[in-house]
Amino acid sequence: MSINKTRGILYWLARILGDANAVKKGRVGRRVGRRIAGKATGRGLGKLFK
């Protein structure tokens, strides 16, 4: 297994654990909002520095 695959699995697992933690604490809406904002920011910066 390559390092990139291992890293991808770890990031995926961290995301799942973060989602579970948000559900446990009742902060799902906040997490979803931040994830959407992060994706929009990343796309905007990607276009800016392309």
mmCIF file as Biopython writes it, N, C-alpha, C and O atoms, coordinates in Angstrom:
data_model
#
loop_
_atom_site.group_PDB
_atom_site.id
_atom_site.type_symbol
_atom_site.label_atom_id
_atom_site.label_alt_id
_atom_site.label_comp_id
_atom_site.label_asym_id
_atom_site.label_entity_id
_atom_site.label_seq_id
_atom_site.pdbx_PDB_ins_code
_atom_site.Cartn_x
_atom_site.Cartn_y
_atom_site.Cartn_z
_atom_site.occupancy
_atom_site.B_iso_or_equiv
_atom_site.auth_seq_id
_atom_site.auth_asym_id
_atom_site.pdbx_PDB_model_num
ATOM 1   N N  . MET A ? 1  ? 0.852   -1.185 0.000   1.0 0.0 1  A 1 
ATOM 2   C CA . MET A ? 1  ? 0.000   0.000  0.000   1.0 0.0 1  A 1 
ATOM 3   C C  . MET A ? 1  ? 0.897   1.248  0.000   1.0 0.0 1  A 1 
ATOM 4   O O  . MET A ? 1  ? 1.840   1.342  0.785   1.0 0.0 1  A 1 
ATOM 5   N N  . SER A ? 2  ? 0.598   2.174  -0.864  1.0 0.0 2  A 1 
ATOM 6   C CA . SER A ? 2  ? 1.431   3.373  -0.975  1.0 0.0 2  A 1 
ATOM 7   C C  . SER A ? 2  ? 1.099   4.376  0.131   1.0 0.0 2  A 1 
ATOM 8   O O  . SER A ? 2  ? 0.058   4.296  0.783   1.0 0.0 2  A 1 
ATOM 9   N N  . ILE A ? 3  ? 2.002   5.303  0.312   1.0 0.0 3  A 1 
ATOM 10  C CA . ILE A ? 3  ? 1.808   6.337  1.333   1.0 0.0 3  A 1 
ATOM 11  C C  . ILE A ? 3  ? 0.604   7.207  0.975   1.0 0.0 3  A 1 
ATOM 12  O O  . ILE A ? 3  ? -0.161  7.596  1.858   1.0 0.0 3  A 1 
ATOM 13  N N  . ASN A ? 4  ? 0.430   7.513  -0.311  1.0 0.0 4  A 1 
ATOM 14  C CA . ASN A ? 4  ? -0.700  8.346  -0.721  1.0 0.0 4  A 1 
ATOM 15  C C  . ASN A ? 4  ? -2.029  7.681  -0.416  1.0 0.0 4  A 1 
ATOM 16  O O  . ASN A ? 4  ? -2.971  8.344  0.017   1.0 0.0 4  A 1 
ATOM 17  N N  . LYS A ? 5  ? -2.114  6.361  -0.639  1.0 0.0 5  A 1 
ATOM 18  C CA . LYS A ? 5  ? -3.346  5.634  -0.347  1.0 0.0 5  A 1 
ATOM 19  C C  . LYS A ? 5  ? -3.619  5.622  1.149   1.0 0.0 5  A 1 
ATOM 20  O O  . LYS A ? 5  ? -4.753  5.810  1.589   1.0 0.0 5  A 1 
ATOM 21  N N  . THR A ? 6  ? -2.559  5.399  1.927   1.0 0.0 6  A 1 
ATOM 22  C CA . THR A ? 6  ? -2.692  5.387  3.382   1.0 0.0 6  A 1 
ATOM 23  C C  . THR A ? 6  ? -3.160  6.749  3.885   1.0 0.0 6  A 1 
ATOM 24  O O  . THR A ? 6  ? -4.043  6.839  4.738   1.0 0.0 6  A 1 
ATOM 25  N N  . ARG A ? 7  ? -2.563  7.795  3.351   1.0 0.0 7  A 1 
ATOM 26  C CA . ARG A ? 7  ? -2.952  9.145  3.763   1.0 0.0 7  A 1 
ATOM 27  C C  . ARG A ? 7  ? -4.404  9.423  3.400   1.0 0.0 7  A 1 
ATOM 28  O O  . ARG A ? 7  ? -5.138  10.020 4.187   1.0 0.0 7  A 1 
ATOM 29  N N  . GLY A ? 8  ? -4.821  8.994  2.213   1.0 0.0 8  A 1 
ATOM 30  C CA . GLY A ? 8  ? -6.206  9.179  1.801   1.0 0.0 8  A 1 
ATOM 31  C C  . GLY A ? 8  ? -7.178  8.473  2.721   1.0 0.0 8  A 1 
ATOM 32  O O  . GLY A ? 8  ? -8.231  9.009  3.063   1.0 0.0 8  A 1 
ATOM 33  N N  . ILE A ? 9  ? -6.814  7.261  3.120   1.0 0.0 9  A 1 
ATOM 34  C CA . ILE A ? 9  ? -7.682  6.508  4.042   1.0 0.0 9  A 1 
ATOM 35  C C  . ILE A ? 9  ? -7.746  7.207  5.394   1.0 0.0 9  A 1 
ATOM 36  O O  . ILE A ? 9  ? -8.814  7.284  6.000   1.0 0.0 9  A 1 
ATOM 37  N N  . LEU A ? 10 ? -6.622  7.715  5.867   1.0 0.0 10 A 1 
ATOM 38  C CA . LEU A ? 10 ? -6.611  8.410  7.159   1.0 0.0 10 A 1 
ATOM 39  C C  . LEU A ? 10 ? -7.448  9.688  7.119   1.0 0.0 10 A 1 
ATOM 40  O O  . LEU A ? 10 ? -8.175  9.980  8.069   1.0 0.0 10 A 1 
ATOM 41  N N  . TYR A ? 11 ? -7.352  10.449 6.034   1.0 0.0 11 A 1 
ATOM 42  C CA . TYR A ? 11 ? -8.161  11.658 5.910   1.0 0.0 11 A 1 
ATOM 43  C C  . TYR A ? 11 ? -9.640  11.308 5.850   1.0 0.0 11 A 1 
ATOM 44  O O  . TYR A ? 11 ? -10.472 11.996 6.442   1.0 0.0 11 A 1 
ATOM 45  N N  . TRP A ? 12 ? -9.969  10.226 5.126   1.0 0.0 12 A 1 
ATOM 46  C CA . TRP A ? 12 ? -11.357 9.775  5.021   1.0 0.0 12 A 1 
ATOM 47  C C  . TRP A ? 12 ? -11.880 9.378  6.399   1.0 0.0 12 A 1 
ATOM 48  O O  . TRP A ? 12 ? -12.997 9.734  6.773   1.0 0.0 12 A 1 
ATOM 49  N N  . LEU A ? 13 ? -11.068 8.641  7.147   1.0 0.0 13 A 1 
ATOM 50  C CA . LEU A ? 13 ? -11.459 8.207  8.480   1.0 0.0 13 A 1 
ATOM 51  C C  . LEU A ? 13 ? -11.645 9.403  9.421   1.0 0.0 13 A 1 
ATOM 52  O O  . LEU A ? 13 ? -12.580 9.428  10.221  1.0 0.0 13 A 1 
ATOM 53  N N  . ALA A ? 14 ? -10.762 10.380 9.321   1.0 0.0 14 A 1 
ATOM 54  C CA . ALA A ? 14 ? -10.875 11.579 10.156  1.0 0.0 14 A 1 
ATOM 55  C C  . ALA A ? 14 ? -12.161 12.335 9.842   1.0 0.0 14 A 1 
ATOM 56  O O  . ALA A ? 14 ? -12.811 12.858 10.747  1.0 0.0 14 A 1 
ATOM 57  N N  . ARG A ? 15 ? -12.531 12.393 8.565   1.0 0.0 15 A 1 
ATOM 58  C CA . ARG A ? 15 ? -13.768 13.068 8.187   1.0 0.0 15 A 1 
ATOM 59  C C  . ARG A ? 15 ? -14.986 12.349 8.765   1.0 0.0 15 A 1 
ATOM 60  O O  . ARG A ? 15 ? -15.917 12.988 9.257   1.0 0.0 15 A 1 
ATOM 61  N N  . ILE A ? 16 ? -14.974 11.021 8.701   1.0 0.0 16 A 1 
ATOM 62  C CA . ILE A ? 16 ? -16.077 10.235 9.252   1.0 0.0 16 A 1 
ATOM 63  C C  . ILE A ? 16 ? -16.173 10.434 10.766  1.0 0.0 16 A 1 
ATOM 64  O O  . ILE A ? 16 ? -17.267 10.601 11.306  1.0 0.0 16 A 1 
ATOM 65  N N  . LEU A ? 17 ? -15.025 10.415 11.446  1.0 0.0 17 A 1 
ATOM 66  C CA . LEU A ? 17 ? -15.024 10.615 12.893  1.0 0.0 17 A 1 
ATOM 67  C C  . LEU A ? 17 ? -15.498 12.022 13.259  1.0 0.0 17 A 1 
ATOM 68  O O  . LEU A ? 17 ? -16.190 12.201 14.261  1.0 0.0 17 A 1 
ATOM 69  N N  . GLY A ? 18 ? -15.136 13.002 12.466  1.0 0.0 18 A 1 
ATOM 70  C CA . GLY A ? 18 ? -15.610 14.372 12.700  1.0 0.0 18 A 1 
ATOM 71  C C  . GLY A ? 18 ? -17.112 14.479 12.518  1.0 0.0 18 A 1 
ATOM 72  O O  . GLY A ? 18 ? -17.785 15.176 13.278  1.0 0.0 18 A 1 
ATOM 73  N N  . ASP A ? 19 ? -17.646 13.785 11.507  1.0 0.0 19 A 1 
ATOM 74  C CA . ASP A ? 19 ? -19.093 13.779 11.296  1.0 0.0 19 A 1 
ATOM 75  C C  . ASP A ? 19 ? -19.804 13.130 12.483  1.0 0.0 19 A 1 
ATOM 76  O O  . ASP A ? 19 ? -20.823 13.635 12.953  1.0 0.0 19 A 1 
ATOM 77  N N  . ALA A ? 20 ? -19.265 12.014 12.963  1.0 0.0 20 A 1 
ATOM 78  C CA . ALA A ? 20 ? -19.871 11.322 14.104  1.0 0.0 20 A 1 
ATOM 79  C C  . ALA A ? 20 ? -19.833 12.196 15.347  1.0 0.0 20 A 1 
ATOM 80  O O  . ALA A ? 20 ? -20.788 12.221 16.124  1.0 0.0 20 A 1 
ATOM 81  N N  . ASN A ? 21 ? -18.750 12.901 15.532  1.0 0.0 21 A 1 
ATOM 82  C CA . ASN A ? 21 ? -18.618 13.797 16.683  1.0 0.0 21 A 1 
ATOM 83  C C  . ASN A ? 21 ? -19.622 14.947 16.593  1.0 0.0 21 A 1 
ATOM 84  O O  . ASN A ? 21 ? -20.206 15.345 17.601  1.0 0.0 21 A 1 
ATOM 85  N N  . ALA A ? 22 ? -19.822 15.477 15.386  1.0 0.0 22 A 1 
ATOM 86  C CA . ALA A ? 22 ? -20.787 16.567 15.199  1.0 0.0 22 A 1 
ATOM 87  C C  . ALA A ? 22 ? -22.200 16.080 15.498  1.0 0.0 22 A 1 
ATOM 88  O O  . ALA A ? 22 ? -22.988 16.805 16.107  1.0 0.0 22 A 1 
ATOM 89  N N  . VAL A ? 23 ? -22.527 14.864 15.078  1.0 0.0 23 A 1 
ATOM 90  C CA . VAL A ? 23 ? -23.851 14.307 15.361  1.0 0.0 23 A 1 
ATOM 91  C C  . VAL A ? 23 ? -24.021 14.150 16.865  1.0 0.0 23 A 1 
ATOM 92  O O  . VAL A ? 23 ? -25.075 14.478 17.410  1.0 0.0 23 A 1 
ATOM 93  N N  . LYS A ? 24 ? -22.996 13.654 17.533  1.0 0.0 24 A 1 
ATOM 94  C CA . LYS A ? 24 ? -23.040 13.435 18.977  1.0 0.0 24 A 1 
ATOM 95  C C  . LYS A ? 24 ? -23.276 14.741 19.739  1.0 0.0 24 A 1 
ATOM 96  O O  . LYS A ? 24 ? -24.018 14.774 20.721  1.0 0.0 24 A 1 
ATOM 97  N N  . LYS A ? 25 ? -22.636 15.812 19.274  1.0 0.0 25 A 1 
ATOM 98  C CA . LYS A ? 25 ? -22.753 17.101 19.954  1.0 0.0 25 A 1 
ATOM 99  C C  . LYS A ? 25 ? -23.916 17.946 19.437  1.0 0.0 25 A 1 
ATOM 100 O O  . LYS A ? 25 ? -24.193 19.015 19.980  1.0 0.0 25 A 1 
ATOM 101 N N  . GLY A ? 26 ? -24.598 17.474 18.388  1.0 0.0 26 A 1 
ATOM 102 C CA . GLY A ? 26 ? -25.729 18.223 17.843  1.0 0.0 26 A 1 
ATOM 103 C C  . GLY A ? 26 ? -25.328 19.438 17.032  1.0 0.0 26 A 1 
ATOM 104 O O  . GLY A ? 26 ? -26.058 20.429 17.004  1.0 0.0 26 A 1 
ATOM 105 N N  . ARG A ? 27 ? -24.187 19.381 16.375  1.0 0.0 27 A 1 
ATOM 106 C CA . ARG A ? 27 ? -23.692 20.526 15.605  1.0 0.0 27 A 1 
ATOM 107 C C  . ARG A ? 27 ? -23.499 20.175 14.139  1.0 0.0 27 A 1 
ATOM 108 O O  . ARG A ? 27 ? -22.529 20.601 13.511  1.0 0.0 27 A 1 
ATOM 109 N N  . VAL A ? 28 ? -24.416 19.406 13.604  1.0 0.0 28 A 1 
ATOM 110 C CA . VAL A ? 28 ? -24.297 18.951 12.223  1.0 0.0 28 A 1 
ATOM 111 C C  . VAL A ? 28 ? -24.412 20.126 11.254  1.0 0.0 28 A 1 
ATOM 112 O O  . VAL A ? 28 ? -23.639 20.218 10.301  1.0 0.0 28 A 1 
ATOM 113 N N  . GLY A ? 29 ? -25.362 21.017 11.486  1.0 0.0 29 A 1 
ATOM 114 C CA . GLY A ? 29 ? -25.560 22.163 10.596  1.0 0.0 29 A 1 
ATOM 115 C C  . GLY A ? 29 ? -24.328 23.034 10.496  1.0 0.0 29 A 1 
ATOM 116 O O  . GLY A ? 29 ? -23.963 23.491 9.413   1.0 0.0 29 A 1 
ATOM 117 N N  . ARG A ? 30 ? -23.698 23.260 11.616  1.0 0.0 30 A 1 
ATOM 118 C CA . ARG A ? 30 ? -22.489 24.086 11.637  1.0 0.0 30 A 1 
ATOM 119 C C  . ARG A ? 30 ? -21.378 23.412 10.831  1.0 0.0 30 A 1 
ATOM 120 O O  . ARG A ? 30 ? -20.658 24.071 10.080  1.0 0.0 30 A 1 
ATOM 121 N N  . ARG A ? 31 ? -21.245 22.095 10.993  1.0 0.0 31 A 1 
ATOM 122 C CA . ARG A ? 31 ? -20.199 21.352 10.267  1.0 0.0 31 A 1 
ATOM 123 C C  . ARG A ? 31 ? -20.453 21.365 8.769   1.0 0.0 31 A 1 
ATOM 124 O O  . ARG A ? 31 ? -19.528 21.556 7.979   1.0 0.0 31 A 1 
ATOM 125 N N  . VAL A ? 32 ? -21.699 21.163 8.380   1.0 0.0 32 A 1 
ATOM 126 C CA . VAL A ? 32 ? -22.048 21.169 6.956   1.0 0.0 32 A 1 
ATOM 127 C C  . VAL A ? 32 ? -21.767 22.544 6.360   1.0 0.0 32 A 1 
ATOM 128 O O  . VAL A ? 32 ? -21.208 22.650 5.269   1.0 0.0 32 A 1 
ATOM 129 N N  . GLY A ? 33 ? -22.154 23.592 7.077   1.0 0.0 33 A 1 
ATOM 130 C CA . GLY A ? 33 ? -21.914 24.952 6.597   1.0 0.0 33 A 1 
ATOM 131 C C  . GLY A ? 33 ? -20.445 25.251 6.418   1.0 0.0 33 A 1 
ATOM 132 O O  . GLY A ? 33 ? -20.042 25.859 5.427   1.0 0.0 33 A 1 
ATOM 133 N N  . ARG A ? 34 ? -19.648 24.825 7.375   1.0 0.0 34 A 1 
ATOM 134 C CA . ARG A ? 34 ? -18.207 25.072 7.274   1.0 0.0 34 A 1 
ATOM 135 C C  . ARG A ? 34 ? -17.581 24.269 6.152   1.0 0.0 34 A 1 
ATOM 136 O O  . ARG A ? 34 ? -16.663 24.742 5.482   1.0 0.0 34 A 1 
ATOM 137 N N  . ARG A ? 35 ? -18.077 23.048 5.941   1.0 0.0 35 A 1 
ATOM 138 C CA . ARG A ? 35 ? -17.534 22.229 4.855   1.0 0.0 35 A 1 
ATOM 139 C C  . ARG A ? 35 ? -17.850 22.855 3.503   1.0 0.0 35 A 1 
ATOM 140 O O  . ARG A ? 35 ? -16.998 22.880 2.615   1.0 0.0 35 A 1 
ATOM 141 N N  . ILE A ? 36 ? -19.065 23.359 3.344   1.0 0.0 36 A 1 
ATOM 142 C CA . ILE A ? 36 ? -19.454 24.019 2.090   1.0 0.0 36 A 1 
ATOM 143 C C  . ILE A ? 36 ? -18.626 25.282 1.876   1.0 0.0 36 A 1 
ATOM 144 O O  . ILE A ? 36 ? -18.155 25.547 0.770   1.0 0.0 36 A 1 
ATOM 145 N N  . ALA A ? 37 ? -18.453 26.062 2.950   1.0 0.0 37 A 1 
ATOM 146 C CA . ALA A ? 37 ? -17.659 27.285 2.839   1.0 0.0 37 A 1 
ATOM 147 C C  . ALA A ? 37 ? -16.208 26.960 2.476   1.0 0.0 37 A 1 
ATOM 148 O O  . ALA A ? 37 ? -15.597 27.668 1.676   1.0 0.0 37 A 1 
ATOM 149 N N  . GLY A ? 38 ? -15.661 25.902 3.055   1.0 0.0 38 A 1 
ATOM 150 C CA . GLY A ? 38 ? -14.284 25.495 2.759   1.0 0.0 38 A 1 
ATOM 151 C C  . GLY A ? 38 ? -14.117 25.058 1.317   1.0 0.0 38 A 1 
ATOM 152 O O  . GLY A ? 38 ? -13.123 25.389 0.672   1.0 0.0 38 A 1 
ATOM 153 N N  . LYS A ? 39 ? -15.099 24.309 0.808   1.0 0.0 39 A 1 
ATOM 154 C CA . LYS A ? 39 ? -15.016 23.874 -0.588  1.0 0.0 39 A 1 
ATOM 155 C C  . LYS A ? 39 ? -15.099 25.072 -1.530  1.0 0.0 39 A 1 
ATOM 156 O O  . LYS A ? 39 ? -14.359 25.141 -2.511  1.0 0.0 39 A 1 
ATOM 157 N N  . ALA A ? 40 ? -15.993 26.014 -1.238  1.0 0.0 40 A 1 
ATOM 158 C CA . ALA A ? 40 ? -16.129 27.201 -2.087  1.0 0.0 40 A 1 
ATOM 159 C C  . ALA A ? 40 ? -14.845 28.021 -2.065  1.0 0.0 40 A 1 
ATOM 160 O O  . ALA A ? 40 ? -14.401 28.512 -3.104  1.0 0.0 40 A 1 
ATOM 161 N N  . THR A ? 41 ? -14.250 28.170 -0.891  1.0 0.0 41 A 1 
ATOM 162 C CA . THR A ? 41 ? -13.001 28.925 -0.772  1.0 0.0 41 A 1 
ATOM 163 C C  . THR A ? 41 ? -11.884 28.246 -1.557  1.0 0.0 41 A 1 
ATOM 164 O O  . THR A ? 41 ? -11.128 28.906 -2.271  1.0 0.0 41 A 1 
ATOM 165 N N  . GLY A ? 42 ? -11.783 26.929 -1.423  1.0 0.0 42 A 1 
ATOM 166 C CA . GLY A ? 42 ? -10.756 26.179 -2.142  1.0 0.0 42 A 1 
ATOM 167 C C  . GLY A ? 42 ? -10.914 26.295 -3.646  1.0 0.0 42 A 1 
ATOM 168 O O  . GLY A ? 42 ? -9.929  26.450 -4.369  1.0 0.0 42 A 1 
ATOM 169 N N  . ARG A ? 43 ? -12.144 26.219 -4.118  1.0 0.0 43 A 1 
ATOM 170 C CA . ARG A ? 43 ? -12.376 26.343 -5.558  1.0 0.0 43 A 1 
ATOM 171 C C  . ARG A ? 43 ? -12.029 27.747 -6.043  1.0 0.0 43 A 1 
ATOM 172 O O  . ARG A ? 43 ? -11.424 27.918 -7.101  1.0 0.0 43 A 1 
ATOM 173 N N  . GLY A ? 44 ? -12.420 28.751 -5.252  1.0 0.0 44 A 1 
ATOM 174 C CA . GLY A ? 44 ? -12.128 30.127 -5.637  1.0 0.0 44 A 1 
ATOM 175 C C  . GLY A ? 44 ? -10.638 30.384 -5.696  1.0 0.0 44 A 1 
ATOM 176 O O  . GLY A ? 44 ? -10.152 31.022 -6.629  1.0 0.0 44 A 1 
ATOM 177 N N  . LEU A ? 45 ? -9.903  29.890 -4.700  1.0 0.0 45 A 1 
ATOM 178 C CA . LEU A ? 45 ? -8.448  30.073 -4.697  1.0 0.0 45 A 1 
ATOM 179 C C  . LEU A ? 45 ? -7.802  29.274 -5.821  1.0 0.0 45 A 1 
ATOM 180 O O  . LEU A ? 45 ? -6.810  29.708 -6.407  1.0 0.0 45 A 1 
ATOM 181 N N  . GLY A ? 46 ? -8.357  28.123 -6.118  1.0 0.0 46 A 1 
ATOM 182 C CA . GLY A ? 46 ? -7.824  27.323 -7.226  1.0 0.0 46 A 1 
ATOM 183 C C  . GLY A ? 46 ? -7.936  28.037 -8.545  1.0 0.0 46 A 1 
ATOM 184 O O  . GLY A ? 46 ? -7.019  27.994 -9.366  1.0 0.0 46 A 1 
ATOM 185 N N  . LYS A ? 47 ? -9.073  28.704 -8.754  1.0 0.0 47 A 1 
ATOM 186 C CA . LYS A ? 47 ? -9.262  29.460 -9.987  1.0 0.0 47 A 1 
ATOM 187 C C  . LYS A ? 47 ? -8.374  30.694 -10.025 1.0 0.0 47 A 1 
ATOM 188 O O  . LYS A ? 47 ? -7.890  31.091 -11.085 1.0 0.0 47 A 1 
ATOM 189 N N  . LEU A ? 48 ? -8.162  31.300 -8.856  1.0 0.0 48 A 1 
ATOM 190 C CA . LEU A ? 48 ? -7.356  32.498 -8.780  1.0 0.0 48 A 1 
ATOM 191 C C  . LEU A ? 48 ? -5.878  32.221 -9.116  1.0 0.0 48 A 1 
ATOM 192 O O  . LEU A ? 48 ? -5.230  33.018 -9.794  1.0 0.0 48 A 1 
ATOM 193 N N  . PHE A ? 49 ? -5.367  31.104 -8.642  1.0 0.0 49 A 1 
ATOM 194 C CA . PHE A ? 49 ? -3.942  30.786 -8.827  1.0 0.0 49 A 1 
ATOM 195 C C  . PHE A ? 49 ? -3.693  29.805 -9.948  1.0 0.0 49 A 1 
ATOM 196 O O  . PHE A ? 49 ? -2.607  29.232 -10.025 1.0 0.0 49 A 1 
ATOM 197 N N  . LYS A ? 50 ? -4.649  29.594 -10.809 1.0 0.0 50 A 1 
ATOM 198 C CA . LYS A ? 50 ? -4.509  28.656 -11.919 1.0 0.0 50 A 1 
ATOM 199 C C  . LYS A ? 50 ? -3.596  29.178 -12.993 1.0 0.0 50 A 1 
ATOM 200 O O  . LYS A ? 50 ? -3.375  28.503 -13.998 1.0 0.0 50 A 1 
#
